[in-house]
Amino acid sequence: MTAVFFNAVRKVSSVLALTASFAAASSTASFAFSSEAQQMCTGDAFRLCSSEIPNIPKITACMIKHRADLSAGCRSVMDRDLAAQKGKLAAQ
């Protein structure tokens, strides 16, 4: 019973840490994922890149590396956000 409780707490903490990581990334000038991308990609991030959490640049690199393995929804919003980010960088 105690192990199940601590496992659940650990999973919830990981979700909150990932959400906070994505929120921190979107408030910086480096790379910003939309809230839609956060919502669509959280499961993929845990499935494919959990070893990189909470390092945002490593999570981003891992997600890009595993683009072919992403869910369709995550892939589409990441592609859109990456294109928008590239456009912002080109304008600077």
C-alpha positions in Angstrom: 0.0 0.0 0.0 2.8 2.5 0.9 4.8 1.6 -2.2 1.7 2.2 -4.4 1.1 5.6 -2.7 4.7 6.7 -3.1 4.7 5.6 -6.7 1.6 7.6 -7.4 3.1 10.7 -5.7 6.3 10.3 -7.7 4.3 10.1 -11.0 2.2 13.2 -10.1 5.4 15.0 -9.1 7.0 14.1 -12.4 4.0 15.4 -14.3 4.1 18.7 -12.4 7.8 19.0 -12.9 7.4 18.5 -16.7 4.6 21.0 -16.8 6.7 23.5 -14.9 9.6 22.8 -17.2 7.5 23.5 -20.3 6.1 26.6 -18.7 9.5 27.9 -17.8 10.6 27.2 -21.4 7.8 29.2 -22.8 8.6 32.2 -20.7 12.2 32.3 -22.0 13.5 33.6 -25.2 15.2 30.4 -26.2 12.4 28.0 -27.2 8.7 28.3 -26.4 6.2 25.5 -26.7 2.5 26.5 -26.8 0.2 25.4 -24.0 -1.4 23.1 -26.7 2.0 21.5 -27.3 2.4 21.0 -23.5 -0.9 19.3 -23.4 -0.5 17.2 -26.5 3.1 16.1 -25.8 3.3 15.4 -22.1 2.6 11.7 -22.5 5.2 11.5 -25.3 7.8 13.3 -23.3 7.3 10.8 -20.4 7.3 7.8 -22.8 10.3 8.8 -25.0 12.4 11.3 -22.9 11.8 10.7 -19.2 15.5 10.3 -18.6 16.0 14.0 -19.7 13.4 15.5 -17.3 13.7 18.3 -16.1 16.5 19.5 -18.5 14.4 21.5 -21.0 17.0 21.7 -23.8 17.6 18.0 -23.6 13.9 17.2 -23.5 13.5 19.4 -26.7 16.4 17.7 -28.4 15.1 14.2 -27.4 11.6 15.0 -28.7 13.0 16.3 -32.0 15.2 13.2 -32.3 12.2 10.9 -31.7 9.9 12.9 -34.0 8.9 9.8 -35.9 7.8 8.1 -32.6 5.6 11.1 -31.5 1.8 10.9 -31.4 0.2 12.6 -34.4 -1.2 15.4 -32.3 2.1 16.1 -30.6 4.0 16.0 -33.9 1.7 18.5 -35.5 1.8 21.0 -32.7 5.6 20.7 -32.3 6.1 21.2 -36.1 3.9 24.3 -35.9 5.7 25.7 -32.9 9.1 24.9 -34.3 8.2 26.7 -37.6 6.9 29.7 -35.6 10.1 29.8 -33.5 12.3 29.6 -36.6 10.3 32.5 -38.0 10.8 34.6 -34.9 14.5 33.9 -34.9 14.8 34.8 -38.6 13.0 38.1 -37.9 15.6 39.0 -35.2 
